Amino acid sequence: MEELVPVVCPWCSVGCRLYIVSVNGHPRKIEWDYDHPNTPNKGKLCPKGVASYQFTISPDRLKKPLIKRNGKFEEVSWEEAIRYVAQKFKEIIEEHGPEALAFLGSERCSLEDNYVLQKLARALGTNNVEFAGRLCQSSNFVARSKVFGSPAQTNPFEDIVKSKVILVWGYNPAETNPVLFGQYFEKALDNGAKIIVVDPIKTKTAKFADIHLQPYPGTDLAVALAMLNYIIKNELYDRKFVEERTDNFEELAKSVEEYTPEWAEKVSEVPAGMIKRAAELLATGGNATIVLNEGVNQHANGTMTALAIANLIAITGNIGKEGVFSGVIPGAHCGLCAAVPGVNCAQLPGPVPLNEENAKKFSELWGFEVPRKPGLHYQAIFKAMAEGKMKGIFIMGQNPARSLANSSLIEEALEKAFVVVSDIFPTETTKFADVILPAASWYEKTGTVITQNRRVMRSFKAVKPPGEAKPDWEILVMLARELGVGEYFNYSSVDDILREINRAIPALKGATPERLNSNLEGCFYPCPDEKSETPRLFLNGFPTKTGRAQLAPVKWIQPGEVPDEEYPLWLTNFRQVGHFHTGTMSMRSKSLIKRWPEGFLMINPEDAKALGIRDGDRVRVETRRGSLVVRAMVTDRIRKGVVAMPWHWGVNFLTKDDAIDEFSKMPELKAVTCRVTKEVVE
Amino acid sequence: MSKKIFIDFKRCIGCRACEVACEMEHGEARIRVFEFPDLTTIPFNCRHCEKAPCLEVCPTGALYRDQDGAVAFDPLKCIGCLMCAVACPFGVPKIDEVNKIMDKCDLCSERRAEGKLPACVSSCPTEALKFGEINELLWDREGSFVSRLKEARERGEKEPIYLL
């Protein structure tokens, strides 16, 4: 029987709706959803969305639970696998305490899956529960929470179209979120908006730019400081907004006194005149959309840059009204589904900070004592593992062996612990697993998503899982029962879990299963009751102590590494439209891998000439951590002194793990130094 | 009047959603995005010419014009003689080496029969691909050009070029 099943696209966080045409539980094709004009994509899809079920039918799918015995994986029954994991976890808890266990949640799994995961970790007595958001939006998350009291995207996408100026910082929406770019950014340009892009690479977004600033990677902080300096010194800021709705303006003004555009030119090599022009346009051009992404976040000085940009947003008055736009842009469709239910070592569902008051509240709600001691953050979990202190880990839909900085070190750490991975494919991480559990992929389960625009939507089961694969929440519930905490996990469907979430998180109280199942367009979080939703935030004030935005003083911080004689080039990395993160899914989609087949190195013609490299040559890219061989793409789309690679092909063998942002614990992923040599084939 | 896919290549971001959509629909992509080093990207498919040379030289009548004006294709009549490929100034018809017949865009006949847009147009995130009565699309474009010309003049810009 053929049916049209409504789903949400499983790749980026725009939250596009589409249909899977399913025949007896097998996907036949996709169909564009033009029936719901209020969904973010209005029917449109990018190539990943169009090809989105290809990976689910890949022959590589994990179909049976596997246990590693004598170095080999053996197929076992679910009962045996779960019993084995539970027994090992119990032994670890008895010998080393619950804090020797860690749980990784996933931005690839639903709100319900993540909620159950963090609850299980806490029921066992540990707050070592993290997900890759730490490597994603944590910098901007920290910065915006400090200034505005909440990191969330402020306005619906429709407000981008109403903006007159768009500042895109370290972000390439034309490749990262093509639907968002085409449906909203380009339409703003149609209406005469001006666009400023800050990126060392001439990206497909920069093609549309009126002003394109190309700083060295990791030095955009200097540009942001100089823009603050110029706007304040020339009194271009929104005086009324600053007076009425912000605090600490004087401290901010004082902190940026020395950072003139001329100083920034020396640090970043962006001409001072261009910084001034950009600052002037931003401050005087009208309502602005100000977005930043991993190019800002993934730096050891990322929080400071994000803080400077948050200040820019505040002093130009581009927040808390209609027609402006800013906020975090999670990389994956369910980034917020992991962040909101508190998959974080220092937060509880809400997300609310882990403190005595909140821990008490959740202890009452859940019926067990919530551990009070904060857990370890993502990179620290693996550091503890390498030191032999972290004995066991449950990894749900994550690939830390490739997504964390300095991959070879992570691989060493994984070898030392009892590793359980639930995933849909064998990954670089499952190689180090002791038990592999086959999970159902996105289209094979019903679940709730929260998109970057804070829209809560339901995606339905369209496809039968292969073999014995099961949804992650079911796996976790089985494990909980075997571990003796089953009484707290009495769920028989995702709706049961969502109803508990409705009670646990006040802002999601109105996102009931009934509402989401009947209204495919979903609702804007926070939705405190079944009738209401919140498309625009901060209209009447900020969730800070004074109700006003807290401007924060900023200062210059050096990037983690700067070029020297030994490693003379900056190395940064970027995302391609056809691939997603470590490629676990996209590299198994035949239409995508065919078009985006391999990694490469972008290098400026001048640098290439000096090194004797021609277009298409094989080159070795070497940093202090490791080296990779790729083909060179000689192009003036990248500035001199910088080289760049798409990060899907093991670039994290090269990145730096020991320079970590002091506020957000973000490793230096986007700016390291390297040397490039031509690879001679013997 | 005939319906066409009009290409507004300035909107294109080269994401190749059209290629993948076409490939998912027909097994092989009949539209291709060409990329240039300066980042210009141009998606290109059959133009469904009003005076189509391929249609005129087809010896078996495999190529025909359908009710929407598309140069459509009957695979059962095709003998793979390549005459259409020889005649096409754009190099659009390609040979399907498995079935020994030609393969070209038919503006998704099956989807149109169900009242849907061609797959590539359905997908295109930037609306660089537009499907409709061709002169209506062109009137829209002319209208938006003129309104920008007026706006530019009102802003006092001297040379309102590069407006498309």
Chai-1 contact restraints between the chains, C-beta under 6 A:
chainA,res_idxA,chainB,res_idxB,connection_type,confidence,min_distance_angstrom,max_distance_angstrom,comment,restraint_id
A,W32,B,S122,contact,1.0,0.0,6.0,A-B,restraint_1
A,K44,B,P125,contact,1.0,0.0,6.0,A-B,restraint_2
A,L45,B,S123,contact,1.0,0.0,6.0,A-B,restraint_3
A,C46,B,C15,contact,1.0,0.0,6.0,A-B,restraint_4
A,C46,B,A17,contact,1.0,0.0,6.0,A-B,restraint_5
A,C46,B,P125,contact,1.0,0.0,6.0,A-B,restraint_6
A,P47,B,C15,contact,1.0,0.0,6.0,A-B,restraint_7
A,P47,B,R16,contact,1.0,0.0,6.0,A-B,restraint_8
A,P47,B,A17,contact,1.0,0.0,6.0,A-B,restraint_9
A,P47,B,V20,contact,1.0,0.0,6.0,A-B,restraint_10
A,V50,B,A17,contact,1.0,0.0,6.0,A-B,restraint_11
A,V50,B,V20,contact,1.0,0.0,6.0,A-B,restraint_12
A,V50,B,A21,contact,1.0,0.0,6.0,A-B,restraint_13
A,V50,B,M24,contact,1.0,0.0,6.0,A-B,restraint_14
A,V50,B,S123,contact,1.0,0.0,6.0,A-B,restraint_15
A,A51,B,V20,contact,1.0,0.0,6.0,A-B,restraint_16
A,A174,B,I13,contact,1.0,0.0,6.0,A-B,restraint_17
A,P178,B,C15,contact,1.0,0.0,6.0,A-B,restraint_18
A,P178,B,P125,contact,1.0,0.0,6.0,A-B,restraint_19
A,V179,B,P125,contact,1.0,0.0,6.0,A-B,restraint_20
A,G182,B,P125,contact,1.0,0.0,6.0,A-B,restraint_21
A,G182,B,T126,contact,1.0,0.0,6.0,A-B,restraint_22
A,E186,B,R11,contact,1.0,0.0,6.0,A-B,restraint_23
A,E186,B,T126,contact,1.0,0.0,6.0,A-B,restraint_24
A,K204,B,I13,contact,1.0,0.0,6.0,A-B,restraint_25
A,K207,B,L39,contact,1.0,0.0,6.0,A-B,restraint_26
A,V577,B,C15,contact,1.0,0.0,6.0,A-B,restraint_27
A,S591,B,V20,contact,1.0,0.0,6.0,A-B,restraint_28
A,S591,B,E23,contact,1.0,0.0,6.0,A-B,restraint_29
A,R595,B,R16,contact,1.0,0.0,6.0,A-B,restraint_30
